[in-house]
Every structure is written in C-alpha cells, then in structure tokens.
C-alpha cells in the first residue's frame, strides 16, 4: 500500500524536534488538519503544574509465587489508579495470572 509521509522539524533553543506523520496515500488528506494542528501547537512548556513534576521511573519487581496481577499490585501497595497503566506497559490484563519469579514493570 502506498503511504504519504510528512516530516516536520522545529528548532527550539538549539534542539531540533522532528515529527514523522504517515498515513495511506488515500487517507493522508483526511488527517492533514490533525497533523498540522499537532505540529503547530508545539511550544515551550510554561505551566508550573507540569514543570514541577518529577519524571516517573520504571523498575522491575519479581513475583515470589503464582498470583494474579491486580493482587500483586495491591500487595506492593501500588495505588489502584496506576494499575491499568502498569498492566498496559506489561502487555497484560489485570486479571492475568503471573508465574513464580515473573518480572513485572512497575512505575514509580
């Protein structure tokens, strides 16, 4: 299938940010407005709410026994509002059974 690709580069303070947009040749014009809007909305972050945030870290935790993912996360004291994101980065469902000694990525 033929694809259209658009490369947009924005230079800010000596750093070049590059955005690649791609869609099928027949659908590209349908997405052009969204692509342009996203690229043109790129600007320096100034909201203190976001500037004060610390980066999240990913660590690995190993299960000791066979357990369901949501039970494992509860046992670790992970806040429930983070469970779906953790399941997603592990390519799992919350009700998935984990094997003993299985590694699970945890966000801190």
C-alpha positions as CSV (number, residue, x, y, z in Angstrom):
1,X,0.0,0.0,0.0
2,X,1.3,3.5,-0.9
3,X,2.0,5.8,2.0
4,X,2.4,9.5,2.3
5,X,5.0,10.7,4.9
6,X,5.4,14.2,6.2
7,X,8.5,15.2,8.2
8,X,8.2,18.4,10.2
9,X,11.2,19.8,12.0
10,X,11.1,22.5,14.7
11,X,14.2,24.2,16.1
12,X,13.9,25.5,19.6
13,X,16.9,26.7,21.6
14,X,19.4,24.7,19.6
15,X,17.5,21.5,19.6
16,X,15.7,20.1,16.6
17,X,12.5,18.3,17.2
18,X,11.4,16.0,14.4
19,X,7.8,14.7,13.8
20,X,7.0,12.0,11.4
21,X,3.4,11.6,10.2
22,X,2.3,8.8,8.0
23,X,-1.0,7.6,6.5
24,X,-2.1,5.8,3.5
25,X,-2.0,7.9,0.3
26,X,-5.7,7.9,0.0
27,X,-6.3,8.9,3.7
28,X,-3.5,11.4,4.2
29,X,-5.5,14.5,3.3
30,X,-8.2,13.4,5.8
31,X,-5.5,13.6,8.6
32,X,-3.6,16.6,7.3
33,X,-5.5,19.1,9.6
34,X,-4.8,17.0,12.7
35,X,-1.1,16.6,11.8
36,X,-0.7,20.4,11.2
37,X,-2.6,21.2,14.4
38,X,-0.4,18.9,16.5
39,X,2.8,20.3,14.9
40,X,1.8,23.9,15.1
41,X,0.8,23.5,18.8
42,X,4.4,22.7,19.8
43,X,5.6,25.4,22.2
44,X,7.7,25.9,25.3
45,X,6.2,24.4,28.4
46,X,5.4,27.1,30.9
47,X,2.6,25.7,33.1
48,X,4.1,25.4,36.7
49,X,1.9,22.4,37.3
50,X,3.8,20.4,34.7
51,X,7.3,22.0,35.3
52,X,7.4,20.8,38.9
53,X,6.6,17.2,38.2
54,X,9.3,14.6,38.7
55,X,9.8,12.0,36.0
56,X,8.3,8.6,36.5
57,X,10.7,5.7,36.8
58,X,10.2,2.1,35.7
59,X,11.5,-0.6,38.0
60,X,11.2,-4.4,37.9
61,X,9.6,-6.5,40.6
62,X,9.7,-10.3,40.7
63,X,6.8,-12.4,41.9
64,X,7.5,-14.9,44.6
65,X,4.6,-17.2,43.8
66,X,1.8,-17.6,41.3
67,X,-0.5,-14.6,41.7
68,X,-3.0,-12.5,39.7
69,X,-1.6,-9.2,38.5
70,X,-4.1,-7.0,40.4
71,X,-3.4,-8.9,43.7
72,X,0.3,-8.5,43.1
73,X,-0.1,-4.7,42.7
74,X,-2.2,-4.5,45.8
75,X,0.4,-6.5,47.7
76,X,3.0,-4.0,46.6
77,X,0.9,-1.1,47.8
78,X,0.6,0.4,44.3
79,X,-2.3,2.9,44.1
80,X,-5.3,1.5,42.2
81,X,-5.4,4.4,39.8
82,X,-2.0,3.2,38.4
83,X,-2.9,-0.4,37.9
84,X,-4.3,-0.1,34.3
85,X,-1.2,1.8,33.2
86,X,1.1,-0.9,34.7
87,X,-0.9,-3.6,33.0
88,X,-0.6,-1.8,29.7
89,X,3.2,-1.4,29.8
90,X,3.5,-5.1,30.7
91,X,1.1,-6.2,27.9
92,X,-1.2,-7.8,30.4
93,X,-4.7,-7.7,31.8
94,X,-5.3,-7.0,35.5
95,X,-6.8,-10.5,35.9
96,X,-3.9,-12.2,34.3
97,X,-2.1,-15.0,36.3
98,X,1.6,-14.5,36.9
99,X,4.1,-17.3,37.3
100,X,6.5,-17.5,40.2
101,X,9.7,-15.5,39.6
102,X,8.0,-13.5,36.8
103,X,9.2,-10.0,36.3
104,X,6.7,-7.1,36.2
105,X,7.5,-3.5,35.3
106,X,6.3,-1.1,38.0
107,X,6.0,2.7,37.6
108,X,7.3,4.8,40.5
